[in-house]
Amino acid sequence: MSIPMNDDAVASARPMPAPGTPPANVDPGEVGRLRAAARGMWRFMTSSMAAFTGTVIVLVFVVVGALADVLVPTDPLQVFGSDLLEPPGADHWFGTDGNGMDVFARTIHAIQIDLVISVTAVAISIVVGVALGLIAGYRGGWFEMVLLRLMDVLQAFPALILALAVVAASQESMTAVIAVIAFLDTPVFIRMTRGQVLSLREAMYVEAARSTGNKPWRIMWRHIMPNTLPPLIIQTAVRLAWSVMIVSSLAFVGVGIQVPTPEWGAMIRHGSAFITSGQWWPSVFPGLALMLLVLGFNLLADAIQDHLDPRKD
C-alpha cells in the first residue's frame, strides 16, 4: 500500500540542482550569453591600463550620475544665504559658489545633465547618420552625391561657431543643445558608415546574399551593418567626449544651459569671476569633473581601437 506524500515531502524528495546550475525557469542560453559578455568585458578591461582606467572612470560617472539624488540628497538649487563663497569644509565639501549654492551637490548633479544631453545627441546622430550612410554607400547615385555635398557645406563651418549661432538663435534649452549637437555629429557617422559600406558592398558574402534574392534593405542591415560596428563603437566613444566638451563650452560662453541649472560649463563661467579674488573652488571642481569625464571617454576610445585592431596579436 502506497503512502500519500504531502507537498513538502515531494519537494524534499526532488534532486537538488548542481552548484552553478541556473533555476529551471531561467533560460540556460541567456545565462551563458550573459556570462560570455561578462568575461569579454573583463578581458577588455584587463587588456591595458588605458582600458581599465577609461572604463572605471566612465562607469563611476555613470553610476554616480544615476544615483545622484541618493548619494547627494542636498538640493543643488538650495541657497545657503549665510554661506556665500564658503571655502571647502565639513559642511560644504567643495565649498559654496557666489549664489550660496553647494558646489559639491551641483557638481554631482551636473553629471546627469551633461551625460543625458551628450548620450541623447550622439544616439540620435548614430541612428540618422548610420541609416543615411548605409543607403548612400550601398545605393550610390544622385542620393549619395547630394548627401555628400550637403555634408561638405555643413562641415565647412567650425563646429563650435555653428553651434553657438544655432543655439543663440533658438531657445536656449536642453532640447536646443541636444538638437544642435546631433546635427553636428550626424555627418561624422554618415561619412564613416558610407566608407565602410563602400569597402564591403562588393565582398563575397554580400554577393552571395544578393544572388540568393535578398532584398537590399536586408543585405544592408543583416550582412553589411554588423561589419561596420567596430569603427562605429570607437567613433561613439570619441563623439561622446566631444559632445560633453561642446555642452560645457556652449554654457561657458553664455548660451545653452544657464545658471542656476547645475551644469559644468555654466558653473565654471560663474565661478571664474571669483578666481582673481582667491575663491577658486566654484570653478575648479566642476572643471576637474569635466576633465576626468572627457579623459575617460578618450582613454576608452583608444583602448577599444587597440582591442579591435585586427593586426594586434
N, C-alpha and C positions, 0 to 999 in steps of 0.2 A: 504494500500500500504506500503510495507517494504522499509525502507531507507537504502541504502548501507552504510556500515561502513568501514572506512579505517583501515590500519594495526595498527595504534596507538590506535584507539578506541577499536579494538578487543583485543589488548594486555592489555589495561587498564581494560577491562571487565572480564578478566580471574581472578579467585580467587587466592589470594596471598597465597603462602605456609606458613604453620605454622612455627613459630620460631624454629630453630634447625633442620628443615627438610632438608635433602640433596637435591641438584638440581636434576631435572628429569634425567639428563644424567649421574648421579653418582649411582653406584650400592649400594643400602642400606646395603646389606650384607657385602660389603667390608668396608663401613664406620663403621658398627658395629664391625667388626673384629679389625679395627684399634683402635677404642675406647676401646675395651676389652684389647688389647695389651697395650695401654697407661695406663689403670687402673692397669693392672697387674704389669707393670714396676714401677708405683708409689707405689703400695703396697710393692713391693720388696725393693725399696729404703728406705721406711719409716719403714721397719721391724726391723732394728737395726742400730746402729751407724756405724758399720763396713760396712754394705751395702750402706748406704748413702755416707760415706766418700770414699769408694773404687770406687763407681760409678761416683761420682763427679770428683775424680782425673783422672780416665781413660777418661771420656768424655772431660774434659778440655784439656788433652794432645792430644786426637784425633782431637778435633776442632782446637786447636792452630796449630797442625802439618799440618792439611789440609789447613789452611788459612795462613800458614807461610809467603808466598810470599806477601800476602796482609797486614798482621799485621806488618811484619818487612821487608820493602822494601830494606833495606840495603843488598847488596850482601855479603854473608858470606865469599866469597873469596877475597873481596876487601882489599887491603893493605893500611893502613894509615901510610906512611913511617915516618912521624914526630911524631907518637904517639905509639912508641914501649913500651909495658908493662905499659900503662897508667892505673892508678887505676880507679875504678868505679866513674863515674861523670855524669854531664849533657849531655856531648857529647857521651859518651860510658857508658851505664848504668851498664854493667858488666865489664867495662874496656877493654883493648886490650891484646892480647897474645904476645908471643915472636916474632911473624912474623908481628905484627902490625894489625892483624885482629880483628874485633869487636866480643868480646866473647858472647854478648847477641844475636847477629844475628846468630852466629854459634850454640849456644845452642838451639835456637828455631828451626832452620832449621835441626838440627840433629835429631829432633823428627821424621821427615819424614823418614829418612834413617833407624833409629832403628826400628820404627814401621813397615815399609814396609818389612824389612828383617824378623822380628820376625813373623808377621802375615802370610806372604807368606810361610815361612818354616813350621810353625805349620799347616797351611791349607793343605800343601802337605802331611805332616805326618799323618794328620787326614784321608785324602782320602785314602792313601795307607794302613795305619795301620788298619782302621776300615774295609776296604774291606777284607784284609787278615785275620784279626781276626774273622770276620763273617764266612768266609769259613772254617778256621781251627777249630773253635768251633762247627760248625754245621756238617761238614763232618767228621772231625777227621781223623783217619787212618794215612797213611805214610806222607801225606802233613802236617798234624799237627805236627808230630814227627820231620820231617826235619826242619820245620819253627821254632819250639821251640829251637832246638839245635843251629840253626844259631843265634837266639836271645841271647842264653846263651853265645855264643862266643863273640858276639858284646858287650854285657853288661859286660863282664869280664874286659874290658879295662875302665879306668877312662875316663869319657866323655870329660873333658877339654883337657886331654893329647891327646886323639884320635882326637879331633877337631883341636888341634894345629898341629899335624902331617899331617893330611889330607890337611888343608888349606895351610900350609907351603910348602907341596909338589906340590900343584896345583897352579894355577894362583890366586894371591891374589886379588880377585874381589868380588863384591857383590853377583854374581851368585855362586861362590865357597862357600861363607859363608852360603847362603841360602841352598845349597845342603847338606852341612855337618850337619847343624842343623836339617834339615828334616830327614836326615839319622839317626841321633842320637835319634830323637824324635819318629820315627816310631815304634820301639819295645815297647815303653810305651803304645801306643794306640793298638798295636796288642794284648798284654797281657791283657789289660783292657777289650777290646771288647771280646776276647775269654772267659775270666772269666765270663762275663755277659751272653754270649750265652750258656755256659755250664749250667748255672742255669735256663735258660729259655727254652731250646730246648725240654724239656720234660713236659712243662706246658700244662694245659688242652686246652687252646686256640690254642696252636701250634699243638697239636694232632688233634684237630678238623679241623684246616686248612689243615693238612696233609691228613686226612681221606676223605676230600671232593675233593681231586685231585689237590690241589695247587702245582705248581712246586716249587722245593727247593729254587730257587732264589727269587720267590715271597714271600715265607714264611720268608726268611731271611730279605728282605727289607721292607715288609709290616707289618709283625707281630712281628718279633724279634727286628729289628733295632730301632723302636720308643721307646722301653723299655730300650734301652741302652743309651738314650740321657742324663738323669740326671748326671750319673758319667762322661759322655763324656764332658758335659759343664763345670763341675768342673775341670776336668783334663786340659781342654783347657786353662782356666784362669791360672792354675799353670804353664803350659808349656810356656805360653806367658811371664810370669815373668822370667822363667828360660832362655828363648831364648834371651830376652833383656840383661840379665847378660852375657850370652855367647858371644853375639855380641860385647859387650863392653870389655869383658875380652880378646877376641882374638885381638882386636885393641890395648888394653893396653900393651900386651906383644909383639907387633910389627908385628903381622900377621893380615890378614883380611883388614878392611878398614883403609886407611892410610891418614895422613895429606898431603895435605890441605883439603881433604874432611871433612865436618863437621860431626863428629861422637863423641859421648860422651867419649868412651874409649880412642880414639886417642887424644882427647883434654886433658883428664886427664893425659895421658902419657907425652904429650908435655909440659903441664903446671907444672908437678911435678918437673921438673929441676929447676924451679924458686922459689919453696916454701922456700927453705933454705935461700934465699936472701930477703924474705919478700913479694914476689909477689904471693899471694895465690889465687887470683881471676881467673887465667886461668884454674885452675883445680877444684876449689871448686864449682863453679856454675854448670858446667856440671855434677859433682859428685852428687850435690843435686838433679838435674833433674833426673838422673838415679835412685837415691834412692827413689824419690817420685813415679816414674812410677812403679817400682818393688813393692813398698809398696801398691800402688793402686791395682795392679793385685792380690797380695796376700790377701788383705782385701776382694776383690771381690770374690775370690775363697772360702774363709772361709764363707762369707755371703751366697753364693749360696749353699754351703754344708749344712749350718744350715737351709736355707729356704726350701730345698728339702728333708730334713730329715723326713722320714715317722713317726718317733717316736715323732716329735715335735707336741705339742698340737695346 
